[in-house]
Amino acid sequence: MWNDEGNEIGTHNDVISDGWTMSWKQLGQALEGYEGWPVRLVIEHSIEE
């Protein structure tokens, strides 16, 4: 998700995962319990054709 503040130093775009919007830090915290498990990151175009 585009973040207008993303152009400033120290800020980043948000992540949408299964309909949930979170920061990259929050995503990392959510995945901490799965350390050592294989993870697949898929980046898809948001507009269905």
mmCIF entry with sequence, helices, sheets and N, C-alpha, C, O atoms, coordinates in Angstrom:
data_MODEL
# 
_entry.id   MODEL 
# 
_entity.id                         1 
_entity.type                       polymer 
_entity.pdbx_number_of_molecules   1 
# 
_entity_poly.entity_id                      1 
_entity_poly.type                           'polypeptide(L)' 
_entity_poly.nstd_linkage                   no 
_entity_poly.nstd_monomer                   no 
_entity_poly.pdbx_seq_one_letter_code       MWNDEGNEIGTHNDVISDGWTMSWKQLGQALEGYEGWPVRLVIEHSIEE 
_entity_poly.pdbx_seq_one_letter_code_can   MWNDEGNEIGTHNDVISDGWTMSWKQLGQALEGYEGWPVRLVIEHSIEE 
_entity_poly.pdbx_strand_id                 A 
# 
loop_
_entity_poly_seq.entity_id 
_entity_poly_seq.num 
_entity_poly_seq.mon_id 
_entity_poly_seq.hetero 
1 1  MET n 
1 2  TRP n 
1 3  ASN n 
1 4  ASP n 
1 5  GLU n 
1 6  GLY n 
1 7  ASN n 
1 8  GLU n 
1 9  ILE n 
1 10 GLY n 
1 11 THR n 
1 12 HIS n 
1 13 ASN n 
1 14 ASP n 
1 15 VAL n 
1 16 ILE n 
1 17 SER n 
1 18 ASP n 
1 19 GLY n 
1 20 TRP n 
1 21 THR n 
1 22 MET n 
1 23 SER n 
1 24 TRP n 
1 25 LYS n 
1 26 GLN n 
1 27 LEU n 
1 28 GLY n 
1 29 GLN n 
1 30 ALA n 
1 31 LEU n 
1 32 GLU n 
1 33 GLY n 
1 34 TYR n 
1 35 GLU n 
1 36 GLY n 
1 37 TRP n 
1 38 PRO n 
1 39 VAL n 
1 40 ARG n 
1 41 LEU n 
1 42 VAL n 
1 43 ILE n 
1 44 GLU n 
1 45 HIS n 
1 46 SER n 
1 47 ILE n 
1 48 GLU n 
1 49 GLU n 
# 
_struct_asym.id          A 
_struct_asym.entity_id   1 
# 
loop_
_struct_conf.conf_type_id 
_struct_conf.id 
_struct_conf.pdbx_PDB_helix_id 
_struct_conf.beg_label_comp_id 
_struct_conf.beg_label_asym_id 
_struct_conf.beg_label_seq_id 
_struct_conf.pdbx_beg_PDB_ins_code 
_struct_conf.end_label_comp_id 
_struct_conf.end_label_asym_id 
_struct_conf.end_label_seq_id 
_struct_conf.pdbx_end_PDB_ins_code 
_struct_conf.beg_auth_comp_id 
_struct_conf.beg_auth_asym_id 
_struct_conf.beg_auth_seq_id 
_struct_conf.end_auth_comp_id 
_struct_conf.end_auth_asym_id 
_struct_conf.end_auth_seq_id 
_struct_conf.pdbx_PDB_helix_class 
_struct_conf.details 
_struct_conf.pdbx_PDB_helix_length 
HELX_P HELX_P1 AA1 ASP A 4  ? ASN A 7  ? ASP A 4  ASN A 7  5 ? 4 
HELX_P HELX_P2 AA2 TRP A 24 ? LEU A 31 ? TRP A 24 LEU A 31 1 ? 8 
HELX_P HELX_P3 AA3 GLU A 32 ? TYR A 34 ? GLU A 32 TYR A 34 5 ? 3 
# 
_struct_conf_type.id          HELX_P 
_struct_conf_type.criteria    ? 
_struct_conf_type.reference   ? 
# 
_struct_sheet.id               AA1 
_struct_sheet.type             ? 
_struct_sheet.number_strands   2 
_struct_sheet.details          ? 
# 
_struct_sheet_order.sheet_id     AA1 
_struct_sheet_order.range_id_1   1 
_struct_sheet_order.range_id_2   2 
_struct_sheet_order.offset       ? 
_struct_sheet_order.sense        anti-parallel 
# 
loop_
_struct_sheet_range.sheet_id 
_struct_sheet_range.id 
_struct_sheet_range.beg_label_comp_id 
_struct_sheet_range.beg_label_asym_id 
_struct_sheet_range.beg_label_seq_id 
_struct_sheet_range.pdbx_beg_PDB_ins_code 
_struct_sheet_range.end_label_comp_id 
_struct_sheet_range.end_label_asym_id 
_struct_sheet_range.end_label_seq_id 
_struct_sheet_range.pdbx_end_PDB_ins_code 
_struct_sheet_range.beg_auth_comp_id 
_struct_sheet_range.beg_auth_asym_id 
_struct_sheet_range.beg_auth_seq_id 
_struct_sheet_range.end_auth_comp_id 
_struct_sheet_range.end_auth_asym_id 
_struct_sheet_range.end_auth_seq_id 
AA1 1 VAL A 15 ? SER A 17 ? VAL A 15 SER A 17 
AA1 2 TRP A 20 ? MET A 22 ? TRP A 20 MET A 22 
# 
loop_
_atom_site.group_PDB 
_atom_site.id 
_atom_site.type_symbol 
_atom_site.label_atom_id 
_atom_site.label_alt_id 
_atom_site.label_comp_id 
_atom_site.label_asym_id 
_atom_site.label_entity_id 
_atom_site.label_seq_id 
_atom_site.pdbx_PDB_ins_code 
_atom_site.Cartn_x 
_atom_site.Cartn_y 
_atom_site.Cartn_z 
_atom_site.occupancy 
_atom_site.B_iso_or_equiv 
_atom_site.pdbx_formal_charge 
_atom_site.auth_seq_id 
_atom_site.auth_comp_id 
_atom_site.auth_asym_id 
_atom_site.auth_atom_id 
_atom_site.pdbx_PDB_model_num 
ATOM 1   N N  . MET A 1 1  ? 0.853  -1.169  0.000   1.00 0.00 ? 1  MET A N  1 
ATOM 2   C CA . MET A 1 1  ? 0.000  0.000   0.000   1.00 0.00 ? 1  MET A CA 1 
ATOM 3   C C  . MET A 1 1  ? 0.897  1.229   0.000   1.00 0.00 ? 1  MET A C  1 
ATOM 4   O O  . MET A 1 1  ? 1.856  1.300   0.768   1.00 0.00 ? 1  MET A O  1 
ATOM 5   N N  . TRP A 1 2  ? 0.595  2.179   -0.842  1.00 0.00 ? 2  TRP A N  1 
ATOM 6   C CA . TRP A 1 2  ? 1.381  3.402   -0.918  1.00 0.00 ? 2  TRP A CA 1 
ATOM 7   C C  . TRP A 1 2  ? 1.212  4.214   0.346   1.00 0.00 ? 2  TRP A C  1 
ATOM 8   O O  . TRP A 1 2  ? 0.103  4.350   0.862   1.00 0.00 ? 2  TRP A O  1 
ATOM 9   N N  . ASN A 1 3  ? 2.301  4.750   0.840   1.00 0.00 ? 3  ASN A N  1 
ATOM 10  C CA . ASN A 1 3  ? 2.316  5.582   2.029   1.00 0.00 ? 3  ASN A CA 1 
ATOM 11  C C  . ASN A 1 3  ? 2.922  6.913   1.609   1.00 0.00 ? 3  ASN A C  1 
ATOM 12  O O  . ASN A 1 3  ? 4.092  6.958   1.230   1.00 0.00 ? 3  ASN A O  1 
ATOM 13  N N  . ASP A 1 4  ? 2.153  8.000   1.666   1.00 0.00 ? 4  ASP A N  1 
ATOM 14  C CA . ASP A 1 4  ? 2.666  9.306   1.244   1.00 0.00 ? 4  ASP A CA 1 
ATOM 15  C C  . ASP A 1 4  ? 3.889  9.732   2.038   1.00 0.00 ? 4  ASP A C  1 
ATOM 16  O O  . ASP A 1 4  ? 4.681  10.547  1.565   1.00 0.00 ? 4  ASP A O  1 
ATOM 17  N N  . GLU A 1 5  ? 4.052  9.195   3.232   1.00 0.00 ? 5  GLU A N  1 
ATOM 18  C CA . GLU A 1 5  ? 5.207  9.533   4.051   1.00 0.00 ? 5  GLU A CA 1 
ATOM 19  C C  . GLU A 1 5  ? 6.407  8.661   3.702   1.00 0.00 ? 5  GLU A C  1 
ATOM 20  O O  . GLU A 1 5  ? 7.481  8.830   4.279   1.00 0.00 ? 5  GLU A O  1 
ATOM 21  N N  . GLY A 1 6  ? 6.237  7.725   2.758   1.00 0.00 ? 6  GLY A N  1 
ATOM 22  C CA . GLY A 1 6  ? 7.292  6.785   2.401   1.00 0.00 ? 6  GLY A CA 1 
ATOM 23  C C  . GLY A 1 6  ? 8.500  7.433   1.757   1.00 0.00 ? 6  GLY A C  1 
ATOM 24  O O  . GLY A 1 6  ? 9.562  6.816   1.674   1.00 0.00 ? 6  GLY A O  1 
ATOM 25  N N  . ASN A 1 7  ? 8.356  8.670   1.300   1.00 0.00 ? 7  ASN A N  1 
ATOM 26  C CA . ASN A 1 7  ? 9.485  9.355   0.687   1.00 0.00 ? 7  ASN A CA 1 
ATOM 27  C C  . ASN A 1 7  ? 10.401 10.002  1.711   1.00 0.00 ? 7  ASN A C  1 
ATOM 28  O O  . ASN A 1 7  ? 11.491 10.454  1.363   1.00 0.00 ? 7  ASN A O  1 
ATOM 29  N N  . GLU A 1 8  ? 9.983  10.053  2.952   1.00 0.00 ? 8  GLU A N  1 
ATOM 30  C CA . GLU A 1 8  ? 10.798 10.643  3.997   1.00 0.00 ? 8  GLU A CA 1 
ATOM 31  C C  . GLU A 1 8  ? 11.746 9.596   4.563   1.00 0.00 ? 8  GLU A C  1 
ATOM 32  O O  . GLU A 1 8  ? 11.427 8.407   4.579   1.00 0.00 ? 8  GLU A O  1 
ATOM 33  N N  . ILE A 1 9  ? 12.888 10.028  5.019   1.00 0.00 ? 9  ILE A N  1 
ATOM 34  C CA . ILE A 1 9  ? 13.875 9.113   5.595   1.00 0.00 ? 9  ILE A CA 1 
ATOM 35  C C  . ILE A 1 9  ? 13.282 8.447   6.832   1.00 0.00 ? 9  ILE A C  1 
ATOM 36  O O  . ILE A 1 9  ? 12.687 9.111   7.681   1.00 0.00 ? 9  ILE A O  1 
ATOM 37  N N  . GLY A 1 10 ? 13.451 7.128   6.924   1.00 0.00 ? 10 GLY A N  1 
ATOM 38  C CA . GLY A 1 10 ? 12.993 6.387   8.099   1.00 0.00 ? 10 GLY A CA 1 
ATOM 39  C C  . GLY A 1 10 ? 11.565 5.896   8.018   1.00 0.00 ? 10 GLY A C  1 
ATOM 40  O O  . GLY A 1 10 ? 11.082 5.285   8.971   1.00 0.00 ? 10 GLY A O  1 
ATOM 41  N N  . THR A 1 11 ? 10.864 6.140   6.910   1.00 0.00 ? 11 THR A N  1 
ATOM 42  C CA . THR A 1 11 ? 9.503  5.647   6.767   1.00 0.00 ? 11 THR A CA 1 
ATOM 43  C C  . THR A 1 11 ? 9.449  4.666   5.605   1.00 0.00 ? 11 THR A C  1 
ATOM 44  O O  . THR A 1 11 ? 10.287 4.717   4.705   1.00 0.00 ? 11 THR A O  1 
ATOM 45  N N  . HIS A 1 12 ? 8.471  3.780   5.623   1.00 0.00 ? 12 HIS A N  1 
ATOM 46  C CA . HIS A 1 12 ? 8.360  2.738   4.613   1.00 0.00 ? 12 HIS A CA 1 
ATOM 47  C C  . HIS A 1 12 ? 6.910  2.573   4.201   1.00 0.00 ? 12 HIS A C  1 
ATOM 48  O O  . HIS A 1 12 ? 5.998  3.045   4.880   1.00 0.00 ? 12 HIS A O  1 
ATOM 49  N N  . ASN A 1 13 ? 6.711  1.908   3.097   1.00 0.00 ? 13 ASN A N  1 
ATOM 50  C CA . ASN A 1 13 ? 5.353  1.575   2.666   1.00 0.00 ? 13 ASN A CA 1 
ATOM 51  C C  . ASN A 1 13 ? 4.779  0.496   3.571   1.00 0.00 ? 13 ASN A C  1 
ATOM 52  O O  . ASN A 1 13 ? 5.519  -0.247  4.214   1.00 0.00 ? 13 ASN A O  1 
ATOM 53  N N  . ASP A 1 14 ? 3.465  0.418   3.615   1.00 0.00 ? 14 ASP A N  1 
ATOM 54  C CA . ASP A 1 14 ? 2.786  -0.606  4.394   1.00 0.00 ? 14 ASP A CA 1 
ATOM 55  C C  . ASP A 1 14 ? 2.680  -1.889  3.588   1.00 0.00 ? 14 ASP A C  1 
ATOM 56  O O  . ASP A 1 14 ? 2.883  -1.892  2.373   1.00 0.00 ? 14 ASP A O  1 
ATOM 57  N N  . VAL A 1 15 ? 2.360  -2.975  4.272   1.00 0.00 ? 15 VAL A N  1 
ATOM 58  C CA . VAL A 1 15 ? 2.189  -4.285  3.664   1.00 0.00 ? 15 VAL A CA 1 
ATOM 59  C C  . VAL A 1 15 ? 0.737  -4.701  3.848   1.00 0.00 ? 15 VAL A C  1 
ATOM 60  O O  . VAL A 1 15 ? 0.156  -4.475  4.910   1.00 0.00 ? 15 VAL A O  1 
ATOM 61  N N  . ILE A 1 16 ? 0.148  -5.307  2.822   1.00 0.00 ? 16 ILE A N  1 
ATOM 62  C CA . ILE A 1 16 ? -1.184 -5.885  2.949   1.00 0.00 ? 16 ILE A CA 1 
ATOM 63  C C  . ILE A 1 16 ? -1.027 -7.387  2.815   1.00 0.00 ? 16 ILE A C  1 
ATOM 64  O O  . ILE A 1 16 ? -0.548 -7.885  1.796   1.00 0.00 ? 16 ILE A O  1 
ATOM 65  N N  . SER A 1 17 ? -1.433 -8.103  3.847   1.00 0.00 ? 17 SER A N  1 
ATOM 66  C CA . SER A 1 17 ? -1.336 -9.559  3.868   1.00 0.00 ? 17 SER A CA 1 
ATOM 67  C C  . SER A 1 17 ? -2.699 -10.130 4.207   1.00 0.00 ? 17 SER A C  1 
ATOM 68  O O  . SER A 1 17 ? -3.215 -9.914  5.303   1.00 0.00 ? 17 SER A O  1 
ATOM 69  N N  . ASP A 1 18 ? -3.280 -10.859 3.267   1.00 0.00 ? 18 ASP A N  1 
ATOM 70  C CA . ASP A 1 18 ? -4.608 -11.452 3.455   1.00 0.00 ? 18 ASP A CA 1 
ATOM 71  C C  . ASP A 1 18 ? -5.638 -10.429 3.920   1.00 0.00 ? 18 ASP A C  1 
ATOM 72  O O  . ASP A 1 18 ? -6.479 -10.724 4.768   1.00 0.00 ? 18 ASP A O  1 
ATOM 73  N N  . GLY A 1 19 ? -5.564 -9.221  3.357   1.00 0.00 ? 19 GLY A N  1 
ATOM 74  C CA . GLY A 1 19 ? -6.530 -8.176  3.674   1.00 0.00 ? 19 GLY A CA 1 
ATOM 75  C C  . GLY A 1 19 ? -6.188 -7.342  4.896   1.00 0.00 ? 19 GLY A C  1 
ATOM 76  O O  . GLY A 1 19 ? -6.906 -6.392  5.206   1.00 0.00 ? 19 GLY A O  1 
ATOM 77  N N  . TRP A 1 20 ? -5.116 -7.669  5.593   1.00 0.00 ? 20 TRP A N  1 
ATOM 78  C CA . TRP A 1 20 ? -4.683 -6.924  6.779   1.00 0.00 ? 20 TRP A CA 1 
ATOM 79  C C  . TRP A 1 20 ? -3.571 -5.958  6.392   1.00 0.00 ? 20 TRP A C  1 
ATOM 80  O O  . TRP A 1 20 ? -2.613 -6.353  5.727   1.00 0.00 ? 20 TRP A O  1 
ATOM 81  N N  . THR A 1 21 ? -3.685 -4.701  6.798   1.00 0.00 ? 21 THR A N  1 
ATOM 82  C CA . THR A 1 21 ? -2.652 -3.713  6.547   1.00 0.00 ? 21 THR A CA 1 
ATOM 83  C C  . THR A 1 21 ? -1.771 -3.598  7.783   1.00 0.00 ? 21 THR A C  1 
ATOM 84  O O  . THR A 1 21 ? -2.260 -3.439  8.902   1.00 0.00 ? 21 THR A O  1 
ATOM 85  N N  . MET A 1 22 ? -0.455 -3.680  7.559   1.00 0.00 ? 22 MET A N  1 
ATOM 86  C CA . MET A 1 22 ? 0.490  -3.602  8.684   1.00 0.00 ? 22 MET A CA 1 
ATOM 87  C C  . MET A 1 22 ? 1.807  -3.033  8.181   1.00 0.00 ? 22 MET A C  1 
ATOM 88  O O  . MET A 1 22 ? 2.044  -2.956  6.976   1.00 0.00 ? 22 MET A O  1 
ATOM 89  N N  . SER A 1 23 ? 2.653  -2.639  9.109   1.00 0.00 ? 23 SER A N  1 
ATOM 90  C CA . SER A 1 23 ? 3.982  -2.169  8.743   1.00 0.00 ? 23 SER A CA 1 
ATOM 91  C C  . SER A 1 23 ? 4.881  -3.388  8.518   1.00 0.00 ? 23 SER A C  1 
ATOM 92  O O  . SER A 1 23 ? 4.526  -4.506  8.891   1.00 0.00 ? 23 SER A O  1 
ATOM 93  N N  . TRP A 1 24 ? 6.035  -3.164  7.912   1.00 0.00 ? 24 TRP A N  1 
ATOM 94  C CA . TRP A 1 24 ? 6.989  -4.263  7.719   1.00 0.00 ? 24 TRP A CA 1 
ATOM 95  C C  . TRP A 1 24 ? 7.434  -4.809  9.073   1.00 0.00 ? 24 TRP A C  1 
ATOM 96  O O  . TRP A 1 24 ? 7.652  -6.012  9.216   1.00 0.00 ? 24 TRP A O  1 
ATOM 97  N N  . LYS A 1 25 ? 7.568  -3.935  10.060  1.00 0.00 ? 25 LYS A N  1 
ATOM 98  C CA . LYS A 1 25 ? 7.966  -4.376  11.404  1.00 0.00 ? 25 LYS A CA 1 
ATOM 99  C C  . LYS A 1 25 ? 6.893  -5.295  11.997  1.00 0.00 ? 25 LYS A C  1 
ATOM 100 O O  . LYS A 1 25 ? 7.216  -6.338  12.565  1.00 0.00 ? 25 LYS A O  1 
ATOM 101 N N  . GLN A 1 26 ? 5.623  -4.912  11.867  1.00 0.00 ? 26 GLN A N  1 
ATOM 102 C CA . GLN A 1 26 ? 4.532  -5.743  12.374  1.00 0.00 ? 26 GLN A CA 1 
ATOM 103 C C  . GLN A 1 26 ? 4.496  -7.092  11.663  1.00 0.00 ? 26 GLN A C  1 
ATOM 104 O O  . GLN A 1 26 ? 4.238  -8.116  12.296  1.00 0.00 ? 26 GLN A O  1 
ATOM 105 N N  . LEU A 1 27 ? 4.753  -7.106  10.351  1.00 0.00 ? 27 LEU A N  1 
ATOM 106 C CA . LEU A 1 27 ? 4.790  -8.365  9.615   1.00 0.00 ? 27 LEU A CA 1 
ATOM 107 C C  . LEU A 1 27 ? 5.915  -9.249  10.147  1.00 0.00 ? 27 LEU A C  1 
ATOM 108 O O  . LEU A 1 27 ? 5.724  -10.448 10.349  1.00 0.00 ? 27 LEU A O  1 
ATOM 109 N N  . GLY A 1 28 ? 7.077  -8.660  10.372  1.00 0.00 ? 28 GLY A N  1 
ATOM 110 C CA . GLY A 1 28 ? 8.198  -9.419  10.930  1.00 0.00 ? 28 GLY A CA 1 
ATOM 111 C C  . GLY A 1 28 ? 7.868  -10.001 12.293  1.00 0.00 ? 28 GLY A C  1 
ATOM 112 O O  . GLY A 1 28 ? 8.215  -11.147 12.578  1.00 0.00 ? 28 GLY A O  1 
ATOM 113 N N  . GLN A 1 29 ? 7.204  -9.227  13.137  1.00 0.00 ? 29 GLN A N  1 
ATOM 114 C CA . GLN A 1 29 ? 6.811  -9.717  14.459  1.00 0.00 ? 29 GLN A CA 1 
ATOM 115 C C  . GLN A 1 29 ? 5.799  -10.852 14.341  1.00 0.00 ? 29 GLN A C  1 
ATOM 116 O O  . GLN A 1 29 ? 5.844  -11.807 15.117  1.00 0.00 ? 29 GLN A O  1 
ATOM 117 N N  . ALA A 1 30 ? 4.884  -10.751 13.371  1.00 0.00 ? 30 ALA A N  1 
ATOM 118 C CA . ALA A 1 30 ? 3.881  -11.808 13.187  1.00 0.00 ? 30 ALA A CA 1 
ATOM 119 C C  . ALA A 1 30 ? 4.528  -13.104 12.725  1.00 0.00 ? 30 ALA A C  1 
ATOM 120 O O  . ALA A 1 30 ? 4.024  -14.188 13.019  1.00 0.00 ? 30 ALA A O  1 
ATOM 121 N N  . LEU A 1 31 ? 5.638  -13.004 12.005  1.00 0.00 ? 31 LEU A N  1 
ATOM 122 C CA . LEU A 1 31 ? 6.309  -14.190 11.480  1.00 0.00 ? 31 LEU A CA 1 
ATOM 123 C C  . LEU A 1 31 ? 7.357  -14.774 12.428  1.00 0.00 ? 31 LEU A C  1 
ATOM 124 O O  . LEU A 1 31 ? 7.883  -15.855 12.163  1.00 0.00 ? 31 LEU A O  1 
ATOM 125 N N  . GLU A 1 32 ? 7.669  -14.086 13.522  1.00 0.00 ? 32 GLU A N  1 
ATOM 126 C CA . GLU A 1 32 ? 8.709  -14.549 14.443  1.00 0.00 ? 32 GLU A CA 1 
ATOM 127 C C  . GLU A 1 32 ? 8.458  -15.967 14.946  1.00 0.00 ? 32 GLU A C  1 
ATOM 128 O O  . GLU A 1 32 ? 9.407  -16.729 15.130  1.00 0.00 ? 32 GLU A O  1 
ATOM 129 N N  . GLY A 1 33 ? 7.223  -16.326 15.167  1.00 0.00 ? 33 GLY A N  1 
ATOM 130 C CA . GLY A 1 33 ? 6.907  -17.657 15.673  1.00 0.00 ? 33 GLY A CA 1 
ATOM 131 C C  . GLY A 1 33 ? 7.155  -18.760 14.659  1.00 0.00 ? 33 GLY A C  1 
ATOM 132 O O  . GLY A 1 33 ? 7.128  -19.941 15.004  1.00 0.00 ? 33 GLY A O  1 
ATOM 133 N N  . TYR A 1 34 ? 7.394  -18.384 13.418  1.00 0.00 ? 34 TYR A N  1 
ATOM 134 C CA . TYR A 1 34 ? 7.621  -19.356 12.349  1.00 0.00 ? 34 TYR A CA 1 
ATOM 135 C C  . TYR A 1 34 ? 9.088  -19.384 11.909  1.00 0.00 ? 34 TYR A C  1 
ATOM 136 O O  . TYR A 1 34 ? 9.402  -19.837 10.808  1.00 0.00 ? 34 TYR A O  1 
ATOM 137 N N  . GLU A 1 35 ? 9.975  -18.900 12.767  1.00 0.00 ? 35 GLU A N  1 
ATOM 138 C CA . GLU A 1 35 ? 11.396 -18.875 12.432  1.00 0.00 ? 35 GLU A CA 1 
ATOM 139 C C  . GLU A 1 35 ? 11.878 -20.278 12.058  1.00 0.00 ? 35 GLU A C  1 
ATOM 140 O O  . GLU A 1 35 ? 11.603 -21.248 12.764  1.00 0.00 ? 35 GLU A O  1 
ATOM 141 N N  . GLY A 1 36 ? 12.590 -20.369 10.957  1.00 0.00 ? 36 GLY A N  1 
ATOM 142 C CA . GLY A 1 36 ? 13.090 -21.644 10.482  1.00 0.00 ? 36 GLY A CA 1 
ATOM 143 C C  . GLY A 1 36 ? 12.175 -22.329 9.483   1.00 0.00 ? 36 GLY A C  1 
ATOM 144 O O  . GLY A 1 36 ? 12.587 -23.282 8.823   1.00 0.00 ? 36 GLY A O  1 
ATOM 145 N N  . TRP A 1 37 ? 10.951 -21.864 9.361   1.00 0.00 ? 37 TRP A N  1 
ATOM 146 C CA . TRP A 1 37 ? 10.004 -22.434 8.403   1.00 0.00 ? 37 TRP A CA 1 
ATOM 147 C C  . TRP A 1 37 ? 10.225 -21.764 7.051   1.00 0.00 ? 37 TRP A C  1 
ATOM 148 O O  . TRP A 1 37 ? 10.654 -20.612 6.997   1.00 0.00 ? 37 TRP A O  1 
ATOM 149 N N  . PRO A 1 38 ? 9.939  -22.469 5.966   1.00 0.00 ? 38 PRO A N  1 
ATOM 150 C CA . PRO A 1 38 ? 10.030 -21.817 4.657   1.00 0.00 ? 38 PRO A CA 1 
ATOM 151 C C  . PRO A 1 38 ? 8.923  -20.767 4.510   1.00 0.00 ? 38 PRO A C  1 
ATOM 152 O O  . PRO A 1 38 ? 7.782  -20.992 4.912   1.00 0.00 ? 38 PRO A O  1 
ATOM 153 N N  . VAL A 1 39 ? 9.275  -19.637 3.935   1.00 0.00 ? 39 VAL A N  1 
ATOM 154 C CA . VAL A 1 39 ? 8.319  -18.554 3.718   1.00 0.00 ? 39 VAL A CA 1 
ATOM 155 C C  . VAL A 1 39 ? 8.363  -18.186 2.240   1.00 0.00 ? 39 VAL A C  1 
ATOM 156 O O  . VAL A 1 39 ? 9.438  -18.106 1.645   1.00 0.00 ? 39 VAL A O  1 
ATOM 157 N N  . ARG A 1 40 ? 7.203  -17.966 1.660   1.00 0.00 ? 40 ARG A N  1 
ATOM 158 C CA . ARG A 1 40 ? 7.123  -17.564 0.262   1.00 0.00 ? 40 ARG A CA 1 
ATOM 159 C C  . ARG A 1 40 ? 6.485  -16.182 0.212   1.00 0.00 ? 40 ARG A C  1 
ATOM 160 O O  . ARG A 1 40 ? 5.403  -15.972 0.760   1.00 0.00 ? 40 ARG A O  1 
ATOM 161 N N  . LEU A 1 41 ? 7.147  -15.255 -0.437  1.00 0.00 ? 41 LEU A N  1 
ATOM 162 C CA . LEU A 1 41 ? 6.635  -13.895 -0.618  1.00 0.00 ? 41 LEU A CA 1 
ATOM 163 C C  . LEU A 1 41 ? 6.187  -13.759 -2.065  1.00 0.00 ? 41 LEU A C  1 
ATOM 164 O O  . LEU A 1 41 ? 6.974  -13.967 -2.989  1.00 0.00 ? 41 LEU A O  1 
ATOM 165 N N  . VAL A 1 42 ? 4.917  -13.410 -2.258  1.00 0.00 ? 42 VAL A N  1 
ATOM 166 C CA . VAL A 1 42 ? 4.374  -13.244 -3.601  1.00 0.00 ? 42 VAL A CA 1 
ATOM 167 C C  . VAL A 1 42 ? 3.962  -11.786 -3.756  1.00 0.00 ? 42 VAL A C  1 
ATOM 168 O O  . VAL A 1 42 ? 3.231  -11.243 -2.928  1.00 0.00 ? 42 VAL A O  1 
ATOM 169 N N  . ILE A 1 43 ? 4.433  -11.172 -4.809  1.00 0.00 ? 43 ILE A N  1 
ATOM 170 C CA . ILE A 1 43 ? 4.048  -9.797  -5.109  1.00 0.00 ? 43 ILE A CA 1 
ATOM 171 C C  . ILE A 1 43 ? 3.189  -9.849  -6.352  1.00 0.00 ? 43 ILE A C  1 
ATOM 172 O O  . ILE A 1 43 ? 3.636  -10.282 -7.414  1.00 0.00 ? 43 ILE A O  1 
ATOM 173 N N  . GLU A 1 44 ? 1.944  -9.402  -6.211  1.00 0.00 ? 44 GLU A N  1 
ATOM 174 C CA . GLU A 1 44 ? 0.996  -9.441  -7.313  1.00 0.00 ? 44 GLU A CA 1 
ATOM 175 C C  . GLU A 1 44 ? 0.473  -8.058  -7.618  1.00 0.00 ? 44 GLU A C  1 
ATOM 176 O O  . GLU A 1 44 ? 0.428  -7.186  -6.750  1.00 0.00 ? 44 GLU A O  1 
ATOM 177 N N  . HIS A 1 45 ? 0.085  -7.874  -8.841  1.00 0.00 ? 45 HIS A N  1 
ATOM 178 C CA . HIS A 1 45 ? -0.553 -6.627  -9.250  1.00 0.00 ? 45 HIS A CA 1 
ATOM 179 C C  . HIS A 1 45 ? -1.918 -6.574  -8.583  1.00 0.00 ? 45 HIS A C  1 
ATOM 180 O O  . HIS A 1 45 ? -2.635 -7.575  -8.577  1.00 0.00 ? 45 HIS A O  1 
ATOM 181 N N  . SER A 1 46 ? -2.289 -5.446  -8.030  1.00 0.00 ? 46 SER A N  1 
ATOM 182 C CA . SER A 1 46 ? -3.533 -5.348  -7.256  1.00 0.00 ? 46 SER A CA 1 
ATOM 183 C C  . SER A 1 46 ? -4.791 -5.262  -8.123  1.00 0.00 ? 46 SER A C  1 
ATOM 184 O O  . SER A 1 46 ? -5.898 -5.407  -7.605  1.00 0.00 ? 46 SER A O  1 
ATOM 185 N N  . ILE A 1 47 ? -4.646 -5.031  -9.421  1.00 0.00 ? 47 ILE A N  1 
ATOM 186 C CA . ILE A 1 47 ? -5.799 -4.914  -10.299 1.00 0.00 ? 47 ILE A CA 1 
ATOM 187 C C  . ILE A 1 47 ? -5.941 -6.218  -11.073 1.00 0.00 ? 47 ILE A C  1 
ATOM 188 O O  . ILE A 1 47 ? -5.049 -6.607  -11.827 1.00 0.00 ? 47 ILE A O  1 
ATOM 189 N N  . GLU A 1 48 ? -7.080 -6.891  -10.874 1.00 0.00 ? 48 GLU A N  1 
ATOM 190 C CA . GLU A 1 48 ? -7.318 -8.120  -11.606 1.00 0.00 ? 48 GLU A CA 1 
ATOM 191 C C  . GLU A 1 48 ? -7.680 -7.795  -13.044 1.00 0.00 ? 48 GLU A C  1 
ATOM 192 O O  . GLU A 1 48 ? -8.473 -6.890  -13.305 1.00 0.00 ? 48 GLU A O  1 
ATOM 193 N N  . GLU A 1 49 ? -7.102 -8.527  -13.965 1.00 0.00 ? 49 GLU A N  1 
ATOM 194 C CA . GLU A 1 49 ? -7.359 -8.271  -15.385 1.00 0.00 ? 49 GLU A CA 1 
ATOM 195 C C  . GLU A 1 49 ? -8.326 -9.275  -15.934 1.00 0.00 ? 49 GLU A C  1 
ATOM 196 O O  . GLU A 1 49 ? -8.666 -9.222  -17.116 1.00 0.00 ? 49 GLU A O  1 
# 
